[in-house]
Amino acid sequence: MVSGFLGSGAPLASDLTLLSLWVLGGGAIGGWTMARRKAFPRHCRWMALVTWMAVLPILFGMVGPWLKLARLGPDVFAQPTTVVPFMHGLSGGIAQFLMMYTVVRMNWRQQWPPRRPLVLMRVSLALWLLSIAGGTGVYLLLYG
């Protein structure tokens, strides 16, 4: 296993995943700023890019370890080093799904609910950013 570059002794994949999601989280905040400035077409394209780019580190850096935890069954709740990443994966998966739903709804399926999506956008962004913060906490718990 190749050691990462953040100095924590974490695997390289963990460091790359963490760093990429920080960058994408910053990108999501940038998209929020575009919306606040009423640059809606640019905001929509940007948020679609950021949301779909986030799938890569999730698939390549998180899904495998999370599935290993899920296979533990009830034993996953035995210690913090398993329950915290498991719960983060569960909540983060929900946040990513909601973000993807929002992007699809806004760009390609405007007839999907809700009729007024502003609340959906705000909730999905907040959950997504909380998930990134939670992932940072998991990283620190495991490697910090």
C-alpha positions as CSV (number, residue, x, y, z in Angstrom):
1,M,0.0,0.0,0.0
2,V,1.4,3.4,-1.0
3,S,1.5,5.9,1.7
4,G,-0.2,9.3,1.1
5,F,1.3,12.8,0.9
6,L,-0.5,14.6,3.7
7,G,1.9,13.3,6.4
8,S,-0.7,11.2,8.3
9,G,0.4,7.8,7.2
10,A,-2.9,7.3,5.4
11,P,-3.0,5.4,2.1
12,L,-2.6,7.5,-1.0
13,A,-6.2,6.8,-2.1
14,S,-7.4,8.3,1.2
15,D,-5.3,11.4,0.8
16,L,-6.4,11.9,-2.8
17,T,-10.1,11.3,-1.9
18,L,-9.9,13.9,0.9
19,L,-8.1,16.5,-1.1
20,S,-10.4,16.1,-4.2
21,L,-13.5,16.4,-2.1
22,W,-12.2,19.6,-0.4
23,V,-11.6,21.0,-3.9
24,L,-15.1,20.0,-5.0
25,G,-16.6,21.4,-1.8
26,G,-14.9,24.7,-2.6
27,G,-16.3,24.4,-6.1
28,A,-19.8,23.9,-4.7
29,I,-19.4,27.0,-2.6
30,G,-18.3,28.8,-5.8
31,G,-21.5,27.6,-7.5
32,W,-23.5,28.9,-4.6
33,T,-21.8,32.2,-5.1
34,M,-22.7,32.2,-8.8
35,A,-26.4,31.7,-7.8
36,R,-26.3,34.5,-5.3
37,R,-25.0,36.8,-8.1
38,K,-27.9,35.6,-10.3
39,A,-25.5,33.9,-12.9
40,F,-28.0,31.0,-13.1
41,P,-27.0,29.3,-16.4
42,R,-23.3,29.3,-15.4
43,H,-24.3,28.1,-11.9
44,C,-26.3,25.2,-13.3
45,R,-23.5,24.0,-15.5
46,W,-20.9,24.4,-12.8
47,M,-23.0,22.6,-10.1
48,A,-23.6,19.8,-12.6
49,L,-19.9,19.5,-13.2
50,V,-19.0,19.6,-9.5
51,T,-21.7,17.1,-8.6
52,W,-20.8,14.5,-11.2
53,M,-17.0,14.9,-10.6
54,A,-17.7,14.0,-7.0
55,V,-18.8,10.6,-8.1
56,L,-15.2,9.7,-9.0
57,P,-13.6,9.9,-5.6
58,I,-16.7,8.4,-4.0
59,L,-16.5,5.4,-6.3
60,F,-12.8,4.9,-6.3
61,G,-11.9,6.0,-2.7
62,M,-15.0,5.3,-0.5
63,V,-17.4,2.7,-1.8
64,G,-14.9,-0.3,-1.4
65,P,-14.0,0.4,2.2
66,W,-17.7,1.2,3.0
67,L,-18.8,-2.1,1.6
68,K,-16.2,-3.9,3.7
69,L,-17.7,-2.2,6.8
70,A,-21.3,-3.1,5.7
71,R,-20.3,-6.7,5.5
72,L,-19.5,-6.7,9.2
73,G,-23.2,-6.6,9.9
74,P,-24.1,-5.6,13.5
75,D,-20.3,-5.8,14.4
76,V,-19.9,-2.5,12.6
77,F,-21.3,-0.8,15.7
78,A,-18.7,-2.3,18.0
79,Q,-16.1,0.5,17.9
80,P,-15.8,4.1,16.8
81,T,-13.3,3.3,14.0
82,T,-16.0,1.3,12.2
83,V,-19.3,2.9,13.2
84,V,-18.2,6.5,12.4
85,P,-17.0,5.7,8.8
86,F,-20.1,3.5,8.3
87,M,-22.5,6.2,9.4
88,H,-20.6,8.8,7.4
89,G,-20.9,6.6,4.3
90,L,-24.6,6.2,4.8
91,S,-25.3,9.9,5.3
92,G,-22.8,10.9,2.6
93,G,-24.5,8.6,0.1
94,I,-27.8,10.2,0.9
95,A,-26.3,13.7,0.5
96,Q,-24.7,12.8,-2.9
97,F,-27.9,11.2,-4.1
98,L,-29.8,14.3,-3.2
99,M,-27.3,16.5,-4.9
100,M,-27.4,14.4,-8.1
101,Y,-31.3,14.5,-8.0
102,T,-31.2,18.2,-7.7
103,V,-28.8,18.6,-10.6
104,V,-30.9,16.3,-12.8
105,R,-34.1,18.0,-11.8
106,M,-32.8,21.5,-12.5
107,N,-31.0,20.6,-15.8
108,W,-33.1,17.9,-17.5
109,R,-36.3,17.0,-15.6
110,Q,-37.9,20.3,-14.5
111,Q,-41.2,18.6,-14.1
112,W,-39.9,16.5,-11.2
113,P,-40.8,17.6,-7.7
114,P,-40.5,20.0,-5.9
115,R,-42.2,22.7,-7.9
116,R,-40.0,25.3,-6.2
117,P,-36.6,23.8,-5.9
118,L,-34.7,26.5,-3.9
119,V,-35.1,24.6,-0.6
120,L,-34.0,21.4,-2.3
121,M,-30.9,23.1,-3.5
122,R,-30.0,24.6,-0.2
123,V,-30.6,21.4,1.8
124,S,-28.6,19.3,-0.7
125,L,-25.7,21.7,-0.6
126,A,-25.7,21.9,3.2
127,L,-25.9,18.1,3.5
128,W,-23.1,17.7,1.0
129,L,-20.8,20.2,2.7
130,L,-21.6,18.5,6.1
131,S,-20.7,15.2,4.5
132,I,-17.3,16.6,3.4
133,A,-16.7,17.9,7.0
134,G,-17.7,14.5,8.3
135,G,-15.4,12.8,5.9
136,T,-12.6,15.0,7.2
137,G,-13.5,13.8,10.7
138,V,-13.4,10.2,9.6
139,Y,-10.0,10.8,8.1
140,L,-8.7,12.4,11.3
141,L,-10.2,9.6,13.4
142,L,-8.5,6.9,11.3
143,Y,-5.2,8.5,10.5
144,G,-4.9,11.7,12.5
